[in-house]
Amino acid sequence: MFEKSAHQPARTKILVHFATTAGTPVEGEMQLPQGMSFASFMNADQPFIEVETGDGEHRLIARNSITEAREIMREPLQASDPYAVLRLQKGASLSEVKDAWKKRLRACHPDRIAALDLDQEIVYAAQRATQKINMAYDDIIAAMRARRKVAAVQPKRQPEPDTTGFSAYF
């Protein structure tokens, strides 16, 4: 009955801050259609705006209840090389990947940044960096597992039989 379209338009994630008539501030991520400005989106005809808060809750905010709207940060458009994110050379060993992952997480973990009582924008940037680091680690580990699985499935090559009739031991 309800079918999703095969074509999903590209979207850009942004971090936003809204103040509402109830006096409740709302901060979180929202998705804009690719190429649309935040101002154009705010002036569109849709009565509600969906926002994902920092704790993962999806909230619908009535457009007519918003008294202030501010774009805080826009997600970069291009995907990153997982080895570059972890600051590794391609072909690094499993232990090198794990060590680099732990080192990068220690450097920018959002809980450590939040404990410094810095601005919310910096904490959000640390959250995004942590997600990027974890995704890079997951991508590298998945590729390693896939290579190992392929290597295990491929049969070992047997030497070609000698068809000349001469033995290799003479």
C-alpha positions in Angstrom: 0.0 0.0 0.0 2.7 2.5 1.0 5.7 2.1 -1.3 8.9 4.0 -1.0 10.1 5.7 -4.1 13.2 4.1 -5.7 14.6 7.5 -6.1 15.5 9.3 -2.8 16.7 12.9 -3.3 20.1 13.7 -1.9 20.0 15.4 1.5 22.5 17.4 3.6 22.6 17.1 7.4 22.9 20.3 9.4 22.9 21.1 13.1 20.2 23.6 14.1 19.0 25.5 17.1 15.4 26.5 17.5 13.7 28.6 20.1 9.9 28.0 20.4 7.0 30.0 21.7 6.9 27.6 24.7 10.3 28.8 25.6 11.9 25.4 25.0 15.1 25.5 23.0 15.6 22.5 20.6 19.0 21.6 19.2 19.6 18.7 16.9 20.2 17.5 13.3 17.8 18.1 10.4 18.1 17.2 6.8 17.8 19.7 3.9 17.3 18.8 0.3 20.6 19.0 -1.5 21.2 22.5 -2.8 18.5 24.2 -0.7 19.5 26.9 1.8 18.4 26.8 5.4 16.4 30.1 4.9 14.6 28.6 1.9 13.7 25.5 3.8 12.4 27.6 6.7 10.2 29.6 4.4 8.7 26.5 2.7 5.0 25.5 3.1 5.5 22.3 5.3 3.8 22.8 8.7 6.3 20.7 10.6 10.1 20.3 10.8 11.7 17.0 11.9 14.7 17.3 14.1 16.8 14.5 15.6 18.0 15.6 19.0 21.4 14.6 20.5 19.9 11.6 22.4 18.5 10.2 19.1 14.8 11.3 19.7 13.0 12.5 16.5 10.8 15.5 17.2 8.4 17.3 15.0 8.3 21.0 15.6 5.4 23.1 14.3 6.8 25.8 12.0 4.4 28.4 13.5 5.8 27.8 17.0 9.4 28.7 16.1 10.5 32.1 17.3 14.2 31.7 16.4 16.0 29.4 14.0 19.8 29.2 13.6 22.0 26.9 11.5 25.0 25.9 13.6 27.0 23.5 11.4 26.7 21.8 8.0 28.0 18.3 7.4 30.8 18.0 4.8 29.6 16.7 1.5 32.3 14.3 0.5 33.0 10.9 2.0 36.4 10.4 3.7 39.1 7.8 3.1 38.9 5.6 6.3 42.7 5.2 6.4 43.1 9.0 6.3 40.5 9.5 9.1 42.5 7.2 11.3 45.8 8.7 10.0 47.1 5.3 8.8 48.8 4.0 5.7 46.8 1.6 3.5 47.6 -2.0 4.4 48.1 -1.3 8.1 47.9 -4.3 10.4 44.9 -5.1 12.6 46.8 -4.0 15.7 47.9 -0.7 14.0 44.2 0.0 13.1 43.0 -0.7 16.7 45.8 1.5 18.2 45.1 4.4 15.8 41.3 4.1 16.5 41.8 4.2 20.2 44.2 7.1 20.0 41.9 9.2 17.8 38.9 8.4 20.1 40.9 9.5 23.2 41.7 12.8 21.4 38.2 13.9 20.5 35.7 11.9 22.5 32.6 14.0 23.1 32.4 13.2 26.8 35.9 14.5 27.3 35.1 17.7 25.3 31.8 18.2 27.2 33.6 17.9 30.5 35.7 21.0 29.5 32.4 23.0 29.5 32.9 24.3 25.9 30.3 25.6 23.5 27.7 23.2 22.2 29.0 23.6 18.6 32.4 22.2 19.7 30.7 19.2 21.5 28.7 18.6 18.4 31.9 18.7 16.2 33.4 16.1 18.6 30.3 13.9 18.3 30.6 14.1 14.5 34.3 13.4 14.6 33.7 10.4 16.9 31.1 9.0 14.5 33.5 9.5 11.6 36.3 7.7 13.4 34.0 4.8 14.4 32.7 4.5 10.8 36.2 4.5 9.4 37.2 1.8 11.9 34.2 -0.3 11.0 34.9 0.1 7.2 38.5 -1.0 7.6 37.7 -4.0 9.8 34.8 -5.0 7.4 37.3 -4.8 4.5 39.8 -6.9 6.4 37.2 -9.5 7.2 36.0 -9.7 3.6 39.6 -10.1 2.3 40.2 -12.9 4.9 37.0 -14.6 3.9 37.8 -14.5 0.2 41.3 -15.9 0.9 39.8 -18.7 3.0 37.3 -19.6 0.2 39.7 -19.7 -2.7 41.3 -23.1 -3.1 45.1 -23.4 -2.9 46.7 -23.8 -6.3 48.2 -27.1 -6.9 51.4 -27.3 -9.0 50.7 -28.2 -12.7 51.3 -31.9 -13.4 54.4 -32.7 -15.5 53.1 -33.7 -18.9 56.5 -34.2 -20.5 57.0 -37.6 -18.9 60.2 -36.5 -17.1 60.3 -36.4 -13.4 61.6 -33.3 -11.6 63.9 -35.5 -9.5 66.3 -36.5 -12.4 
